[in-house]
């Protein structure tokens, strides 16, 4: 088999010529031309390019929050930091009229401290903490299998901003770009986080 590669007008065409014997013993010449490769999908440029799934199974496109400030938090129901739900709900209520939304992302990545059933997670959040901010279905937030938003966040900030435990917080600006990550020990009402939110809202 002989193979040539041609470049015509910037498009690579691969022509392969194969010789094969037919049932009658004669040679048949066949030419195969490969189709041009599809252009890769455009890489996400902002948080608003992502869609996750709500805890009730419906789509949760982040584009619906375009122009808002987001606080994306990986949550868990059976963690020492679980009481932070209360502070997150208060932040959501305090700033939502100014264009601020908390998004909770339940995850069992850390010691399996989250229920396996999304309905049970939703019931826990509603009955224990009265959560009204959007919650996604249970998702991975760390490593190769992390949800696309978390892979993008890891690539956008320093690697040490990948969640190391439950209730890691990513602050997203009105332009959809990541502003900063805050570790689990940074309480929702901490001066550090509140100041960052206020600054982002004022932009």
Secondary structure, DSSP 8 states (H G I E B T S, - for coil): -EEEEEEETTEEEEEEEEEEE-TTS-EEEEEEE------------SGGG-EEEBTTSSEEEGGGGTTSEEEEEEE-SSSTTTTHHHHHHHHHHHHGGGSEEEEEEE--TTTT-S-S-HHHHHHHHHHHH---SEEE-S---SSTTS-HHHHHHHHHS-GGGS--STT-EEEE-TTS-EEEEE-TTS-TT-HHHHHHHHHHHH-
